[in-house]
C-alpha cells in the first residue's frame, strides 16, 4: 500500500512540474505518513496532495481510533529500525498538524516548494 502511495505522489508531482529536490522531500513525507497510517491506522488510508501557489499540502488519513505514539527524535536509539518517521516528517515539512476523531486520524504536512522544474529538467 505504501509503495503505491509513493508512486501515486511521484507521478502527480511530476505532472505538476514540481522540481526534483522538492519532489524527493514530498515523496519521503508521503512515504513516512503512509507507513504510519498502514501500521497504526487500520484497513483504510486516504492520501491527498494539493498545491496552493508554492505550498504543497500533503494529507494522509486513516481509520485508526488510537493515535500512534509520537516518539521524539531524542528517544530513538541509533540501532532501532523504526520510530524515526515523524522526526523525518518534522524535519522536512514546514508545518505538521494532526486531527484525531473517534473514527479517523488525519496528518497534514506543508512543504514550501522552491519552484517548478525548467524545460531542461524534463
Secondary structure as UniProt FT lines:
FT   HELIX           2..16
FT   HELIX           20..40
FT   STRAND          45..52
FT   TURN            53..54
FT   STRAND          55..62
FT   HELIX           73..75
FT   TURN            78..79
FT   HELIX           85..92
FT   STRAND          95..100
FT   STRAND          105..112
FT   HELIX           119..121
//
